[in-house]
Amino acid sequence: MAFALAAFYLLLFNPRQEGVGYVGLALVCAPLAVRAWHAEREQGLGLALMAACVGMGATGLTPLTLRLLSP
């Protein structure tokens, strides 16, 4: 939980936030997606969280995606 709060704090209140900061939030979202999918049997929530992980993490995958997807 501390890692999740730290990632949210950095994304919301850091004026020097870059696109790769969203990868940190995707790392927080991934275990939540796995738990929702497997432990709680909430497939809809699990799929939504997985889509959020991919959406937030796609920017920092490679230098090419960083250049293409960053504003």
N, C-alpha and C positions, 0 to 999 in steps of 0.2 A: 504494500500500500504506500510505503514511503517513496518508492521509486516512481509509482504512478503520480503521486502528488508533486514530486520534483519535476517530472516531465511536463505536467500541465502548467506548473508555475513558470518554467522556463519558456514554454511556448506562449503563454499569455502576457507575461510581464517583462520579458527580455527584449529591449529595443533593437538588439543586434541579432535577432533571430534569422537563421538561414534555412533553406529548404531541407537540409539534412537533419535538422532538429526534429522534423516530423518522423524520421526513422525511429527515434527514441520513443515517441508516442506509439508507433506501430509495435515496438517491442513490448510495451505495456499491454497493448490490446490483444496480442497473440495468445498469451496464456488464458485470458478471459474468454476468448473465442473457443479455445480447446475445452475449457471447463464447461461452457454453455453447451457445446456440441456433444461431448461425451458424458460428463457427470450428471448434468441436469436434463439432458435429452431435449433441449430447446434448439431444434434445428434452424428455425427462423432467425433467432437471435444469434446463433453461431455463424450462420451465413452472413448476416449483416456485419458482425464484428470482423469476419474474415475479409469481407469487401473493404471495410474501413482500414484494415491492416495493409492490404494491397494498395489502396488509394493513397494512404499516407506514406508508405514505404517506397513506392515506385520512383519517387523523385531522387532518392539517394542511392539507387541500385548501382548505377554506373556513371561515369563522367558524362556520357552521351545523354542519358535520361536526365541528369542534373541540368545540363544546358537546355534541353528541349522543354522540360516541364517547369523550370524556374521562371518567375516573372522578370 
